[in-house]
Amino acid sequence: MSIENRVEATAKNIEGKVQEAVGEVTGDLKMKAEGKAKQQEASARHAVEDIKDAAKDVIDKA
């Protein structure tokens, strides 16, 4: 597990939430969509880290 990767993903998720909220308030649909995309990217990064953790657990138990 890479703490740095998880921190970066969490920061990207927060950035996306803020950007989506600003887009919602201002009516900027492009900004709102970009914020959602950043959140999806963060989710994918977390999933990759989860897979890495699971693979490491399997190797450690072998």
PyMOL Python script that loads the backbone (N, CA, C, O; Angstrom):
from pymol import cmd

cmd.read_pdbstr("""\
ATOM      1  N   MET A   1       0.851  -1.180   0.000  1.00  0.00           N
ATOM      2  CA  MET A   1       0.000   0.000   0.000  1.00  0.00           C
ATOM      3  C   MET A   1       0.890   1.234   0.000  1.00  0.00           C
ATOM      4  O   MET A   1       1.832   1.353   0.783  1.00  0.00           O
ATOM      5  N   SER A   2       0.571   2.109  -0.869  1.00  0.00           N
ATOM      6  CA  SER A   2       1.322   3.353  -0.927  1.00  0.00           C
ATOM      7  C   SER A   2       0.480   4.471  -0.318  1.00  0.00           C
ATOM      8  O   SER A   2      -0.533   4.895  -0.873  1.00  0.00           O
ATOM      9  N   ILE A   3       0.931   4.920   0.819  1.00  0.00           N
ATOM     10  CA  ILE A   3       0.216   6.010   1.496  1.00  0.00           C
ATOM     11  C   ILE A   3       0.174   7.242   0.610  1.00  0.00           C
ATOM     12  O   ILE A   3      -0.841   7.935   0.545  1.00  0.00           O
ATOM     13  N   GLU A   4       1.298   7.518  -0.086  1.00  0.00           N
ATOM     14  CA  GLU A   4       1.342   8.701  -0.947  1.00  0.00           C
ATOM     15  C   GLU A   4       0.262   8.643  -2.031  1.00  0.00           C
ATOM     16  O   GLU A   4      -0.392   9.646  -2.317  1.00  0.00           O
ATOM     17  N   ASN A   5       0.078   7.456  -2.632  1.00  0.00           N
ATOM     18  CA  ASN A   5      -0.930   7.319  -3.679  1.00  0.00           C
ATOM     19  C   ASN A   5      -2.340   7.511  -3.124  1.00  0.00           C
ATOM     20  O   ASN A   5      -3.194   8.120  -3.769  1.00  0.00           O
ATOM     21  N   ARG A   6      -2.573   6.988  -1.929  1.00  0.00           N
ATOM     22  CA  ARG A   6      -3.896   7.152  -1.315  1.00  0.00           C
ATOM     23  C   ARG A   6      -4.152   8.621  -0.948  1.00  0.00           C
ATOM     24  O   ARG A   6      -5.263   9.124  -1.116  1.00  0.00           O
ATOM     25  N   VAL A   7      -3.121   9.295  -0.450  1.00  0.00           N
ATOM     26  CA  VAL A   7      -3.264  10.715  -0.098  1.00  0.00           C
ATOM     27  C   VAL A   7      -3.550  11.537  -1.356  1.00  0.00           C
ATOM     28  O   VAL A   7      -4.416  12.412  -1.352  1.00  0.00           O
ATOM     29  N   GLU A   8      -2.818  11.247  -2.426  1.00  0.00           N
ATOM     30  CA  GLU A   8      -3.041  11.962  -3.690  1.00  0.00           C
ATOM     31  C   GLU A   8      -4.456  11.716  -4.206  1.00  0.00           C
ATOM     32  O   GLU A   8      -5.110  12.640  -4.689  1.00  0.00           O
ATOM     33  N   ALA A   9      -4.928  10.478  -4.107  1.00  0.00           N
ATOM     34  CA  ALA A   9      -6.276  10.154  -4.564  1.00  0.00           C
ATOM     35  C   ALA A   9      -7.325  10.869  -3.718  1.00  0.00           C
ATOM     36  O   ALA A   9      -8.323  11.362  -4.244  1.00  0.00           O
ATOM     37  N   THR A  10      -7.099  10.923  -2.416  1.00  0.00           N
ATOM     38  CA  THR A  10      -8.035  11.610  -1.534  1.00  0.00           C
ATOM     39  C   THR A  10      -8.058  13.109  -1.838  1.00  0.00           C
ATOM     40  O   THR A  10      -9.119  13.733  -1.863  1.00  0.00           O
ATOM     41  N   ALA A  11      -6.878  13.671  -2.066  1.00  0.00           N
ATOM     42  CA  ALA A  11      -6.807  15.093  -2.412  1.00  0.00           C
ATOM     43  C   ALA A  11      -7.523  15.358  -3.736  1.00  0.00           C
ATOM     44  O   ALA A  11      -8.217  16.366  -3.873  1.00  0.00           O
ATOM     45  N   LYS A  12      -7.362  14.470  -4.702  1.00  0.00           N
ATOM     46  CA  LYS A  12      -8.025  14.621  -6.003  1.00  0.00           C
ATOM     47  C   LYS A  12      -9.545  14.530  -5.822  1.00  0.00           C
ATOM     48  O   LYS A  12     -10.296  15.252  -6.478  1.00  0.00           O
ATOM     49  N   ASN A  13      -9.989  13.647  -4.937  1.00  0.00           N
ATOM     50  CA  ASN A  13     -11.414  13.511  -4.671  1.00  0.00           C
ATOM     51  C   ASN A  13     -11.977  14.789  -4.060  1.00  0.00           C
ATOM     52  O   ASN A  13     -13.034  15.266  -4.473  1.00  0.00           O
ATOM     53  N   ILE A  14     -11.273  15.342  -3.081  1.00  0.00           N
ATOM     54  CA  ILE A  14     -11.720  16.586  -2.443  1.00  0.00           C
ATOM     55  C   ILE A  14     -11.745  17.719  -3.462  1.00  0.00           C
ATOM     56  O   ILE A  14     -12.698  18.496  -3.518  1.00  0.00           O
ATOM     57  N   GLU A  15     -10.687  17.804  -4.266  1.00  0.00           N
ATOM     58  CA  GLU A  15     -10.631  18.828  -5.316  1.00  0.00           C
ATOM     59  C   GLU A  15     -11.827  18.690  -6.262  1.00  0.00           C
ATOM     60  O   GLU A  15     -12.437  19.686  -6.653  1.00  0.00           O
ATOM     61  N   GLY A  16     -12.151  17.463  -6.621  1.00  0.00           N
ATOM     62  CA  GLY A  16     -13.284  17.227  -7.507  1.00  0.00           C
ATOM     63  C   GLY A  16     -14.609  17.619  -6.875  1.00  0.00           C
ATOM     64  O   GLY A  16     -15.474  18.187  -7.541  1.00  0.00           O
ATOM     65  N   LYS A  17     -14.771  17.318  -5.592  1.00  0.00           N
ATOM     66  CA  LYS A  17     -16.011  17.686  -4.896  1.00  0.00           C
ATOM     67  C   LYS A  17     -16.185  19.203  -4.846  1.00  0.00           C
ATOM     68  O   LYS A  17     -17.277  19.727  -5.070  1.00  0.00           O
ATOM     69  N   VAL A  18     -15.075  19.900  -4.545  1.00  0.00           N
ATOM     70  CA  VAL A  18     -15.137  21.366  -4.495  1.00  0.00           C
ATOM     71  C   VAL A  18     -15.457  21.917  -5.885  1.00  0.00           C
ATOM     72  O   VAL A  18     -16.313  22.789  -6.034  1.00  0.00           O
ATOM     73  N   GLN A  19     -14.765  21.401  -6.892  1.00  0.00           N
ATOM     74  CA  GLN A  19     -14.989  21.890  -8.253  1.00  0.00           C
ATOM     75  C   GLN A  19     -16.425  21.613  -8.698  1.00  0.00           C
ATOM     76  O   GLN A  19     -17.047  22.467  -9.330  1.00  0.00           O
ATOM     77  N   GLU A  20     -16.954  20.444  -8.381  1.00  0.00           N
ATOM     78  CA  GLU A  20     -18.333  20.126  -8.736  1.00  0.00           C
ATOM     79  C   GLU A  20     -19.298  21.086  -8.035  1.00  0.00           C
ATOM     80  O   GLU A  20     -20.249  21.570  -8.649  1.00  0.00           O
ATOM     81  N   ALA A  21     -19.054  21.362  -6.748  1.00  0.00           N
ATOM     82  CA  ALA A  21     -19.926  22.262  -5.993  1.00  0.00           C
ATOM     83  C   ALA A  21     -19.893  23.672  -6.561  1.00  0.00           C
ATOM     84  O   ALA A  21     -20.934  24.318  -6.678  1.00  0.00           O
ATOM     85  N   VAL A  22     -18.703  24.155  -6.916  1.00  0.00           N
ATOM     86  CA  VAL A  22     -18.585  25.489  -7.504  1.00  0.00           C
ATOM     87  C   VAL A  22     -19.316  25.527  -8.838  1.00  0.00           C
ATOM     88  O   VAL A  22     -20.014  26.493  -9.147  1.00  0.00           O
ATOM     89  N   GLY A  23     -19.154  24.475  -9.622  1.00  0.00           N
ATOM     90  CA  GLY A  23     -19.869  24.397 -10.896  1.00  0.00           C
ATOM     91  C   GLY A  23     -21.376  24.406 -10.714  1.00  0.00           C
ATOM     92  O   GLY A  23     -22.106  25.012 -11.497  1.00  0.00           O
ATOM     93  N   GLU A  24     -21.829  23.728  -9.674  1.00  0.00           N
ATOM     94  CA  GLU A  24     -23.269  23.690  -9.376  1.00  0.00           C
ATOM     95  C   GLU A  24     -23.772  25.080  -8.988  1.00  0.00           C
ATOM     96  O   GLU A  24     -24.812  25.527  -9.472  1.00  0.00           O
ATOM     97  N   VAL A  25     -23.040  25.750  -8.125  1.00  0.00           N
ATOM     98  CA  VAL A  25     -23.460  27.072  -7.632  1.00  0.00           C
ATOM     99  C   VAL A  25     -23.442  28.116  -8.754  1.00  0.00           C
ATOM    100  O   VAL A  25     -24.342  28.948  -8.865  1.00  0.00           O
ATOM    101  N   THR A  26     -22.392  28.049  -9.582  1.00  0.00           N
ATOM    102  CA  THR A  26     -22.250  29.053 -10.643  1.00  0.00           C
ATOM    103  C   THR A  26     -23.007  28.697 -11.918  1.00  0.00           C
ATOM    104  O   THR A  26     -23.144  29.530 -12.814  1.00  0.00           O
ATOM    105  N   GLY A  27     -23.495  27.474 -12.001  1.00  0.00           N
ATOM    106  CA  GLY A  27     -24.193  27.047 -13.206  1.00  0.00           C
ATOM    107  C   GLY A  27     -23.245  26.666 -14.337  1.00  0.00           C
ATOM    108  O   GLY A  27     -23.668  26.555 -15.487  1.00  0.00           O
ATOM    109  N   ASP A  28     -21.966  26.464 -14.021  1.00  0.00           N
ATOM    110  CA  ASP A  28     -20.950  26.096 -15.006  1.00  0.00           C
ATOM    111  C   ASP A  28     -20.943  24.572 -15.148  1.00  0.00           C
ATOM    112  O   ASP A  28     -20.326  23.869 -14.348  1.00  0.00           O
ATOM    113  N   LEU A  29     -21.631  24.076 -16.167  1.00  0.00           N
ATOM    114  CA  LEU A  29     -21.772  22.637 -16.349  1.00  0.00           C
ATOM    115  C   LEU A  29     -20.437  21.965 -16.653  1.00  0.00           C
ATOM    116  O   LEU A  29     -20.209  20.829 -16.236  1.00  0.00           O
ATOM    117  N   LYS A  30     -19.555  22.651 -17.374  1.00  0.00           N
ATOM    118  CA  LYS A  30     -18.242  22.084 -17.693  1.00  0.00           C
ATOM    119  C   LYS A  30     -17.439  21.874 -16.408  1.00  0.00           C
ATOM    120  O   LYS A  30     -16.831  20.820 -16.222  1.00  0.00           O
ATOM    121  N   MET A  31     -17.434  22.864 -15.531  1.00  0.00           N
ATOM    122  CA  MET A  31     -16.705  22.751 -14.275  1.00  0.00           C
ATOM    123  C   MET A  31     -17.288  21.632 -13.421  1.00  0.00           C
ATOM    124  O   MET A  31     -16.546  20.872 -12.799  1.00  0.00           O
ATOM    125  N   LYS A  32     -18.588  21.531 -13.391  1.00  0.00           N
ATOM    126  CA  LYS A  32     -19.259  20.490 -12.626  1.00  0.00           C
ATOM    127  C   LYS A  32     -18.854  19.109 -13.154  1.00  0.00           C
ATOM    128  O   LYS A  32     -18.563  18.204 -12.371  1.00  0.00           O
ATOM    129  N   ALA A  33     -18.836  18.952 -14.467  1.00  0.00           N
ATOM    130  CA  ALA A  33     -18.459  17.676 -15.078  1.00  0.00           C
ATOM    131  C   ALA A  33     -16.989  17.346 -14.803  1.00  0.00           C
ATOM    132  O   ALA A  33     -16.647  16.193 -14.539  1.00  0.00           O
ATOM    133  N   GLU A  34     -16.134  18.348 -14.864  1.00  0.00           N
ATOM    134  CA  GLU A  34     -14.715  18.123 -14.575  1.00  0.00           C
ATOM    135  C   GLU A  34     -14.527  17.680 -13.119  1.00  0.00           C
ATOM    136  O   GLU A  34     -13.686  16.829 -12.826  1.00  0.00           O
ATOM    137  N   GLY A  35     -15.301  18.254 -12.227  1.00  0.00           N
ATOM    138  CA  GLY A  35     -15.242  17.855 -10.819  1.00  0.00           C
ATOM    139  C   GLY A  35     -15.659  16.407 -10.625  1.00  0.00           C
ATOM    140  O   GLY A  35     -15.033  15.668  -9.865  1.00  0.00           O
ATOM    141  N   LYS A  36     -16.712  16.007 -11.309  1.00  0.00           N
ATOM    142  CA  LYS A  36     -17.156  14.611 -11.221  1.00  0.00           C
ATOM    143  C   LYS A  36     -16.096  13.680 -11.797  1.00  0.00           C
ATOM    144  O   LYS A  36     -15.857  12.603 -11.252  1.00  0.00           O
ATOM    145  N   ALA A  37     -15.462  14.084 -12.888  1.00  0.00           N
ATOM    146  CA  ALA A  37     -14.418  13.262 -13.504  1.00  0.00           C
ATOM    147  C   ALA A  37     -13.240  13.077 -12.546  1.00  0.00           C
ATOM    148  O   ALA A  37     -12.670  11.989 -12.464  1.00  0.00           O
ATOM    149  N   LYS A  38     -12.880  14.126 -11.832  1.00  0.00           N
ATOM    150  CA  LYS A  38     -11.782  14.022 -10.866  1.00  0.00           C
ATOM    151  C   LYS A  38     -12.145  13.053  -9.742  1.00  0.00           C
ATOM    152  O   LYS A  38     -11.295  12.306  -9.257  1.00  0.00           O
ATOM    153  N   GLN A  39     -13.402  13.072  -9.337  1.00  0.00           N
ATOM    154  CA  GLN A  39     -13.834  12.153  -8.294  1.00  0.00           C
ATOM    155  C   GLN A  39     -13.773  10.707  -8.784  1.00  0.00           C
ATOM    156  O   GLN A  39     -13.400   9.809  -8.029  1.00  0.00           O
ATOM    157  N   GLN A  40     -14.135  10.486 -10.033  1.00  0.00           N
ATOM    158  CA  GLN A  40     -14.068   9.136 -10.600  1.00  0.00           C
ATOM    159  C   GLN A  40     -12.624   8.675 -10.726  1.00  0.00           C
ATOM    160  O   GLN A  40     -12.316   7.507 -10.487  1.00  0.00           O
ATOM    161  N   GLU A  41     -11.736   9.595 -11.103  1.00  0.00           N
ATOM    162  CA  GLU A  41     -10.313   9.266 -11.186  1.00  0.00           C
ATOM    163  C   GLU A  41      -9.784   8.867  -9.807  1.00  0.00           C
ATOM    164  O   GLU A  41      -9.030   7.902  -9.680  1.00  0.00           O
ATOM    165  N   ALA A  42     -10.180   9.605  -8.792  1.00  0.00           N
ATOM    166  CA  ALA A  42      -9.751   9.295  -7.427  1.00  0.00           C
ATOM    167  C   ALA A  42     -10.263   7.928  -7.000  1.00  0.00           C
ATOM    168  O   ALA A  42      -9.545   7.162  -6.358  1.00  0.00           O
ATOM    169  N   SER A  43     -11.491   7.628  -7.352  1.00  0.00           N
ATOM    170  CA  SER A  43     -12.067   6.331  -7.018  1.00  0.00           C
ATOM    171  C   SER A  43     -11.289   5.203  -7.694  1.00  0.00           C
ATOM    172  O   SER A  43     -11.049   4.159  -7.087  1.00  0.00           O
ATOM    173  N   ALA A  44     -10.902   5.414  -8.936  1.00  0.00           N
ATOM    174  CA  ALA A  44     -10.120   4.410  -9.658  1.00  0.00           C
ATOM    175  C   ALA A  44      -8.751   4.225  -9.004  1.00  0.00           C
ATOM    176  O   ALA A  44      -8.266   3.100  -8.882  1.00  0.00           O
ATOM    177  N   ARG A  45      -8.134   5.318  -8.588  1.00  0.00           N
ATOM    178  CA  ARG A  45      -6.830   5.220  -7.915  1.00  0.00           C
ATOM    179  C   ARG A  45      -6.943   4.429  -6.620  1.00  0.00           C
ATOM    180  O   ARG A  45      -6.074   3.615  -6.306  1.00  0.00           O
ATOM    181  N   HIS A  46      -8.019   4.669  -5.866  1.00  0.00           N
ATOM    182  CA  HIS A  46      -8.224   3.914  -4.626  1.00  0.00           C
ATOM    183  C   HIS A  46      -8.431   2.434  -4.944  1.00  0.00           C
ATOM    184  O   HIS A  46      -7.930   1.576  -4.218  1.00  0.00           O
ATOM    185  N   ALA A  47      -9.152   2.125  -6.006  1.00  0.00           N
ATOM    186  CA  ALA A  47      -9.386   0.732  -6.387  1.00  0.00           C
ATOM    187  C   ALA A  47      -8.066   0.042  -6.736  1.00  0.00           C
ATOM    188  O   ALA A  47      -7.852  -1.112  -6.366  1.00  0.00           O
ATOM    189  N   VAL A  48      -7.195   0.737  -7.438  1.00  0.00           N
ATOM    190  CA  VAL A  48      -5.884   0.176  -7.775  1.00  0.00           C
ATOM    191  C   VAL A  48      -5.101  -0.125  -6.501  1.00  0.00           C
ATOM    192  O   VAL A  48      -4.483  -1.183  -6.384  1.00  0.00           O
ATOM    193  N   GLU A  49      -5.129   0.790  -5.562  1.00  0.00           N
ATOM    194  CA  GLU A  49      -4.421   0.562  -4.303  1.00  0.00           C
ATOM    195  C   GLU A  49      -5.033  -0.605  -3.533  1.00  0.00           C
ATOM    196  O   GLU A  49      -4.305  -1.366  -2.895  1.00  0.00           O
ATOM    197  N   ASP A  50      -6.357  -0.760  -3.580  1.00  0.00           N
ATOM    198  CA  ASP A  50      -7.007  -1.894  -2.924  1.00  0.00           C
ATOM    199  C   ASP A  50      -6.550  -3.211  -3.546  1.00  0.00           C
ATOM    200  O   ASP A  50      -6.316  -4.189  -2.836  1.00  0.00           O
ATOM    201  N   ILE A  51      -6.423  -3.234  -4.867  1.00  0.00           N
ATOM    202  CA  ILE A  51      -5.962  -4.443  -5.562  1.00  0.00           C
ATOM    203  C   ILE A  51      -4.519  -4.760  -5.175  1.00  0.00           C
ATOM    204  O   ILE A  51      -4.170  -5.916  -4.934  1.00  0.00           O
ATOM    205  N   LYS A  52      -3.689  -3.722  -5.119  1.00  0.00           N
ATOM    206  CA  LYS A  52      -2.296  -3.921  -4.702  1.00  0.00           C
ATOM    207  C   LYS A  52      -2.240  -4.501  -3.281  1.00  0.00           C
ATOM    208  O   LYS A  52      -1.459  -5.413  -3.011  1.00  0.00           O
ATOM    209  N   ASP A  53      -3.068  -3.970  -2.381  1.00  0.00           N
ATOM    210  CA  ASP A  53      -3.093  -4.450  -1.008  1.00  0.00           C
ATOM    211  C   ASP A  53      -3.526  -5.910  -0.953  1.00  0.00           C
ATOM    212  O   ASP A  53      -2.940  -6.711  -0.225  1.00  0.00           O
ATOM    213  N   ALA A  54      -4.548  -6.248  -1.719  1.00  0.00           N
ATOM    214  CA  ALA A  54      -5.041  -7.623  -1.739  1.00  0.00           C
ATOM    215  C   ALA A  54      -3.974  -8.568  -2.292  1.00  0.00           C
ATOM    216  O   ALA A  54      -3.788  -9.664  -1.763  1.00  0.00           O
ATOM    217  N   ALA A  55      -3.284  -8.162  -3.336  1.00  0.00           N
ATOM    218  CA  ALA A  55      -2.236  -9.001  -3.911  1.00  0.00           C
ATOM    219  C   ALA A  55      -1.099  -9.187  -2.907  1.00  0.00           C
ATOM    220  O   ALA A  55      -0.546 -10.280  -2.785  1.00  0.00           O
ATOM    221  N   LYS A  56      -0.756  -8.130  -2.200  1.00  0.00           N
ATOM    222  CA  LYS A  56       0.320  -8.226  -1.196  1.00  0.00           C
ATOM    223  C   LYS A  56      -0.092  -9.177  -0.083  1.00  0.00           C
ATOM    224  O   LYS A  56       0.732  -9.958   0.394  1.00  0.00           O
ATOM    225  N   ASP A  57      -1.358  -9.126   0.343  1.00  0.00           N
ATOM    226  CA  ASP A  57      -1.845 -10.036   1.387  1.00  0.00           C
ATOM    227  C   ASP A  57      -1.753 -11.494   0.935  1.00  0.00           C
ATOM    228  O   ASP A  57      -1.362 -12.364   1.713  1.00  0.00           O
ATOM    229  N   VAL A  58      -2.113 -11.756  -0.316  1.00  0.00           N
ATOM    230  CA  VAL A  58      -2.048 -13.110  -0.842  1.00  0.00           C
ATOM    231  C   VAL A  58      -0.602 -13.601  -0.874  1.00  0.00           C
ATOM    232  O   VAL A  58      -0.318 -14.738  -0.498  1.00  0.00           O
ATOM    233  N   ILE A  59       0.299 -12.748  -1.319  1.00  0.00           N
ATOM    234  CA  ILE A  59       1.720 -13.119  -1.384  1.00  0.00           C
ATOM    235  C   ILE A  59       2.271 -13.347   0.005  1.00  0.00           C
ATOM    236  O   ILE A  59       3.031 -14.291   0.218  1.00  0.00           O
ATOM    237  N   ASP A  60       1.905 -12.502   0.958  1.00  0.00           N
ATOM    238  CA  ASP A  60       2.402 -12.644   2.322  1.00  0.00           C
ATOM    239  C   ASP A  60       1.920 -13.927   2.982  1.00  0.00           C
ATOM    240  O   ASP A  60       2.628 -14.504   3.808  1.00  0.00           O
ATOM    241  N   LYS A  61       0.721 -14.376   2.625  1.00  0.00           N
ATOM    242  CA  LYS A  61       0.153 -15.587   3.228  1.00  0.00           C
ATOM    243  C   LYS A  61       0.689 -16.851   2.561  1.00  0.00           C
ATOM    244  O   LYS A  61       0.564 -17.942   3.118  1.00  0.00           O
ATOM    245  N   ALA A  62       1.281 -16.717   1.380  1.00  0.00           N
ATOM    246  CA  ALA A  62       1.770 -17.896   0.649  1.00  0.00           C
ATOM    247  C   ALA A  62       3.055 -18.428   1.244  1.00  0.00           C
ATOM    248  O   ALA A  62       3.601 -19.415   0.751  1.00  0.00           O
TER     249      ALA A  62
END
""", "prot")
cmd.dss("prot")
cmd.show_as("cartoon", "prot")
cmd.util.cbc("prot")
cmd.orient("prot")
